[in-house]
């Protein structure tokens, strides 16, 4: 009986650890930093819209979009901007942070 309980605990522990590993894999690649080429194309697109500088560019896998943080535009305000894979702006919201 003790051996059966011991094996059950080992099984549950192993199953729990496996589920943690699989969950980590699912969350691991939600987004990535833009490559230097992608960053240059984003910069070009933003300059055309009057935005001169920005902080960070990430590519979001689930939606195939680029997210730009803290872009400073010609009105002097900071914006969070989203671009599609053709580097067209699809969203521009003032950064309230």
WOKAVEN-V634049 format. One record per pair of residues at least 12 apart in sequence whose ideal C-beta (glycine too) atoms are under 10 Angstrom apart, sorted by the first residue. I is the first residue (numbers start at 1). J is the second residue. If there is no record, write none. Layout:
# WOKAVEN-V634049
I,J + I,J
This chain:
# WOKAVEN-V634049
29,61 + 29,62 + 30,58 + 30,60 + 30,61 + 30,62 + 31,58 + 31,59 + 31,60 + 31,61 + 31,62 + 31,63 + 31,65 + 31,66 + 31,67 + 32,58 + 32,59 + 32,60 + 32,61 + 33,56 + 33,57 + 33,58 + 33,59 + 34,56 + 34,57 + 34,58 + 34,59 + 34,66 + 34,67 + 34,68 + 34,83 + 35,57 + 35,59 + 38,57 + 38,58 + 38,59 + 38,66 + 38,83 + 38,85 + 38,87 + 39,54 + 39,56 + 39,57 + 39,66 + 39,68 + 41,57 + 41,66 + 41,83 + 41,85 + 41,86 + 41,87 + 42,54 + 42,57 + 42,59 + 42,66 + 42,67 + 42,68 + 42,71 + 42,81 + 42,83 + 42,87 + 42,89 + 43,57 + 43,68 + 43,71 + 43,87 + 44,87 + 45,66 + 45,68 + 45,81 + 45,83 + 45,86 + 45,87 + 45,88 + 45,89 + 46,68 + 46,71 + 46,72 + 46,73 + 46,79 + 46,81 + 46,83 + 46,87 + 46,89 + 46,92 + 48,87 + 48,89 + 49,71 + 49,73 + 49,74 + 49,79 + 49,81 + 49,83 + 49,88 + 49,89 + 49,92 + 50,71 + 50,72 + 50,73 + 50,74 + 50,75 + 51,68 + 51,71 + 51,72 + 51,73 + 51,74 + 51,75 + 51,77 + 51,78 + 51,79 + 51,81 + 51,89 + 51,92 + 52,71 + 52,72 + 52,73 + 52,74 + 53,70 + 53,71 + 53,72 + 53,73 + 53,78 + 54,68 + 54,69 + 54,70 + 54,71 + 54,72 + 54,73 + 54,78 + 54,79 + 54,80 + 54,81 + 55,68 + 55,69 + 55,70 + 55,71 + 55,72 + 55,78 + 55,80 + 55,95 + 56,68 + 56,69 + 56,70 + 56,71 + 57,69 + 57,71 + 57,81 + 57,83 + 59,83 + 59,85 + 60,82 + 63,82 + 63,84 + 63,85 + 63,90 + 64,84 + 64,85 + 65,82 + 65,83 + 65,84 + 65,85 + 65,90 + 65,91 + 66,81 + 66,82 + 66,83 + 66,84 + 66,85 + 66,87 + 66,89 + 66,90 + 67,80 + 67,81 + 67,82 + 67,83 + 67,91 + 68,80 + 68,81 + 68,82 + 68,83 + 68,89 + 68,92 + 69,81 + 69,95 + 69,97 + 70,95 + 70,97 + 71,89 + 71,92 + 71,95 + 72,95 + 73,92 + 73,94 + 75,94 + 77,94 + 77,95 + 78,94 + 78,95 + 78,96 + 78,97 + 79,91 + 79,92 + 79,93 + 79,94 + 79,95 + 80,92 + 80,93 + 80,94 + 80,95 + 80,96 + 80,97 + 81,93 + 81,95
